[in-house]
């Protein structure tokens, strides 16, 4: 029997116990839209019950963001107050965990001048670079989740009747894909992450030199850095706390070599960047760099991302997700990267995770550059998976092996 309130309670429990895995005496920082206040209160309750010493909420509001982007002087959009960085960096140094509820309107800024959006995005990214180092290197426990908001829900389910019909339907999709509607959701997550561990362990033993992608519109070769590390499911913070960065998550991922990407790749799902959608786009790479691009919708937005800094035209992540994943099989386009990336194999433009190369968090900037680790102020995932995607793994001796066929694993990990 469907029990909506119970499943939402389960979801909050998953966020606190499996997402950030809050520890007794630890603080929790929650970034959340004001529309999610009821769920945030439930998360706070769960966190305090688990022993959190403090729950600090940093509210956001799409309407206020829109008003600022439309009316504020450009000098404001190009200024990032130091206190905003100090606030989160201080919490990170104190060992806090960070939960972000990502649920923005996918088309919030579609009518805002692109230069204003670009200026604000770049300023914010640069202002938060110090904090992002804590996240990208897993110095802190962190997790990204979503809850329905009205504008987002209406974009996903535009034909639902009534003010809250779309919200209710999106809630059901979220509770299903996050396993919150199961009898023992925490155990379900432990079982699921165990499956992801099998995949990443197999790939780490293989140490493919390259991955070759083929699909309609896609003919791409990605060289992987030497001593790369596949990750997926859970991670571990500097304090030894296990956590799950994304809920839901269906991916295993690793690091491409900065100058080792060649060919063309075509997107298979819309990409939401800075309150604007980019759809039906392709990127052409030469020696790692995007040298050509086109998009049916949002090409100007795509250009803004690619021009954000030098590293934005290079890849920082390659992720494998089977087409048979629950999110993909739901046949819903969420217009939300957290969900759409876990329905599809994807790549990320920009910053690479240091944890995706052996001893990566201890490497100097010079050693990272020499190893082929990309650096950027952005890290943006875009989806390329489909039922027609094939991927081959190329070993150091040139031997080719099937990794994906027709969008799904060509490997049976239980046989390994």
N, C-alpha and C positions, 0 to 999 in steps of 0.2 A: 504493500500500500504506500502511495506517495505521501510523504510527510515533509512538507516544505520547510517548516520551522526547524524540524529536527535535522534536516540535511544542511541548512545554513549553519546551524550550531556545529555540525560535523566539520563543515568547511572552515569555520573560524578555528576549530581545534587543529585541523591540518596545517593551517597557516602558522599557528603559534608553535605546535609541537614538532612538525616536520619541516615547514618552511624555514623559519629562522631558528627553530629549536631553542627557544629562550631558556636560559639557565638561571637558577636561584641567585639573586643579587645582581642580575644584569639589567641594564636599561634597554628599553625598546623605543626606537624612533619610527613613527608611522607617517608616511607621506600619503595623503588621501584627498579625494575630492569631497567637498562639503556635502554633496548629495549622498555620500556613503556613510553618513554619521551613525546610523543605527548599527551597521556592520562594524564600524570602527569601535563603537562602545562594546560590542560583543568581543572583539579581539582584545581590547584592553582588559576586560573581565577575565578572559582566558589567560592572558599574560600575567596578571596579578596572581591568579590562582596557581600558576606555575612557579611563582616566586620572584617575578620581576620586581625590581626596586622602584622603577618609574616607567611610565609610558608617556612619551612626549609626542604630540600630534602636530604635524606641519600641514596645514590645510591649503588646498588649491581650489580654484573655482573657474570654470571655463568662461563664464560670462565676464568676470573681472579681467581675465586674461585677454579676452577679445577687446574689451574696452581700452585696456592699456595699449594693446597692439595697434588699435585704430587711432587713438587720440594722443598718446604720450609723445613728447618731442623725441626726435631721433637720438639726442644726446642721452636720454634716459634709457633707451633700448640698447645703447652702446656702453652702458655703465652697469657694472656688477658690484654691489656693495660688499665690502670685505666681511661684514658681519654675517652675511649669508653663508659664506664659506666657513668662517670661524665656527659657526654654530654646529655644523655637521662634523667638521674635522675634530672639534673638541669632544663630541660624543663618540666618534670613532676611536680617538686616543683613549677614552675611558672604557672602551670595550663594549659599547652598545651594539645591539643588533638592529638591522634596518629592514623594515617591511614597506614596500611601495605598492600602492593600489593604483594600477594604471587603467583608466577608464575614460579617456578623453573623447570628445566628439571628433570623429575622424576628419571632418571637413570644417573644423572650427575656424580656420584662418584662410579659407579659400578665397575670400574677397579682400584680404589684406595685401597691400603692396609687397611684392616678393623681396624687395630690398630691405624692408623693415623686418620681415620674418627672418631673413638671413642674418641681419645685424644682431638681433636678439638671440638667435640660436648660437651664433659664434661666441658672443659675449658670455652667455650662460655656460657654454661648454668650457671655455677658457677659465672662467671663474671657479668652476667646480673641479678642475683638474687635480688638485691636491687630494680632494675627497675621493675622486674616482680611482686614484691609485690604491686606496684601501679596498675598494670593491673589486677592481680588476685583478688584484693579486690575492684576493680572498683573505685579507688581513682581518676582516670582520665577517660575521654571518649576515647574509642578506637574502632577500627573496622578493620576487615580483609576482603579484597576483592581480586579479581583476574582479570587480563587481559591476552589475549593470547600472548604467545611468540612462536617463530618458533619451537623450539625443543619440547616444551610441546605439541603444537598443532599436530606435526607429530606423537607423541606417541599416542595421543587420536584418530586421524584420519589418519592412515598410508597410506590409499589408495587414498587420495585426490591428484589430479594432480596439478602440478605447485608449485612454491615456496611458494605461499601465499594461495593456496586452502584450506589447513588445517586450517590456521589462520582465514580465513573468516568464515569457518564453525564453528570453536570454538567460534568466536565472536557471531554468531547467537545463539548458545547454551547459552552463558553467558547472553546475552541480554534478552533471553526468561526466563531463570530461575531466573533472578533478577527483573523481571517484568518491565524492562526498555523499552520494546516494547509496553507497554499499553498506552492508551490515557492519563491517569493521573497516572503516576507511583508512585508519592509520596502518593496519596490517596490510591492506591493499597496496598502500604506497611502499611499504617495505618489500613486498613481493615484486612490485613493478620496478623499483630501483635495482633489485637483484638481477632482473632481466637485462637492464641497461648495463650493469656491471659486466655481465657475460660478454656483451657486444664489445665494450671498450677494451676488455682484457684480451679478447681475440685480436682486435686491431692493433693493440700495443705490441703484441708478440710478432705480428706480421711486419710492422714498420715499412709499409708501402712507401716507395720513393715518390710515386705519383698516383693521382686518381684521374681517370679519363671519363668524361661525361658525354653522353649522346642522347638527344631527344629532339623533337621538332623545334627548330630554331636554336638548338644548343649543340655546340661542338667545342668542348673546352677541356684543356689539360691543366691540372693543378699540381705543381710540385709541392711536396710537404717538407718542412724543415727537418734536418737531421735530428734524431733523438726527440722527435715530437711525442706528445703525450695525448692520447684520446681520453676525454672525460665525458661524463654523462650521469644523470641521476643525482646523487648527492656529491657534495664537496666537503672540505674540512677547513675551518678557519684557523688562524694562527694560534688560537688558544686550544685547538684540538676538538672543537665542537663541530659535529656534522650538521649540514644544512642542505636544503634544496633551493637553488637560486630561482628557479622558475616553476610555478605551479599553475597550469599543468606543464609537464615536460615529457617529451618523447624522443629526444635527440641524444646522439653522441657526437662529439665535435673535437676538432683539433686545429692545428695552426698551419696555414699555407705559407710557403716561402715567398717573401715579399716580391721578388723579381721573377718568380717561377710560374706565373699564370699566363696562358696564351689561348686565344680563341674567342668564341662568342657564346654568350649565355642569354637565354630568354626567360623572362619572369613568367610565373604561372598564377600568381595571386597579386591583388593590389598591395601597394606598399604605402604605409602611412608615415609621412615625415613632416614634423612641425605643423600639424593641423591641416595638411594637404595630402591628397591621394595622388600617387603615381601609378598608372596602370598600363599593362601591355607594353613593357619596355624591354630593351636589350642593351647589353654592354659588350664591347669588344676590348679585349686585353692584349697587350703586347709587352713582353718582359715584365709582367706584373701590373702594369699601369693601364687604366681605362683610357683608350685613345679615341674611342668613338662611342656614341650612345644615341638612342632615340626612344621616344615614348609616345603612345597614342594619346595619353592624358597625363598632364603634370610634368612635361619635359623641362619647363623652367624650374620647377621645384627640384627635379633630379639634378639639374646643373648646379643649383645652389649647394646641394650636398657635396657634389664632386669637387666644387671649388672651395670647400670649407677650409682645407689646408692641403699640403702636399700629400699627406698620408691617406686622405679621403678617397683617392683614386686607386688605392691598393686594397687587397683583401686582408682581413685580420682573423677570419674564422671560416671554416668549412664544416658543415653539420649534416649528418645523415639522419633522416626520419623516414620510416616506411610509410608508403601510401596507405597501408592498412591500419594506420594509427586511429584511435577512436575519434580524434578531432577531424581527421580527413574523412572518415566514414560517416560523420554526422552531416556531411555535405553542406556545411554552413561556411560562408565567407564572413569572418568576424571583423574585418577591417581594423584589426588590432594585432600588432606584431606578436605579442605574447602568445596568442592563440594560433594565428595563421602560420607562424614559423614552426609550431609543433604539429602542424598538419602536413608539413612538406619539407623535403630537403631544402636547405638554404645556405646562403653565403652571407658574410658580413663585410661591408666596406669599413675601413678604418682600423682602430686600435685592436691589437691582438692581446689575448689573455696570456700573461707571463706563465701561468700554470700549465699552458699547453706545450711547454718545452722543458726538458729536464733541467732542474735547478733554476728555472726561469726567474723566480722572484729574487734570487741572489745575484743575477747577472747585472753587470754595469750597463749603462746605455750604449757604450761602445761595443760591448760583447753582444748585446741584443741585435744591434744593427748588423754586425758581422755575421750573425747566425741567420739573418733574414727575418727578424721580428719587425712587424710594421708598427709604426707609432702615429697616432692621430688624436685630435680632440673629440672625434666622433667614433661611434661603433653602431652601425645600422644594419640590421638583418633584412634580407629580401629573399623571397621564396622562388625556388626553381624546380621543385619536385612535381611529378605527375605519374600517371599510370604508364607512361611511355618512356620514362627515364631509365637508362641503363648506365651503370658505373662499373668500370674495370679498375682493379688495383694492379699497379706495375711495381714489381719487386726490384731490388737493386741490380739483379742480374738480367733485368729486362723481361722476365717472365710475367705474363698477364693472367690474372685470375678474375672471375666474375665476383663482384661485391653486391651489386643491385641488378635485378632484372625485372622489367615491367613495373618499376616503382617500389619493389619490395626486396628485402634481403635475399640474396642468392646463397646464403650461408645458414646452416642449421646450428645454432650455438649450443644446443643441448648435446650435439654429437662431438663437440670439441673437448 
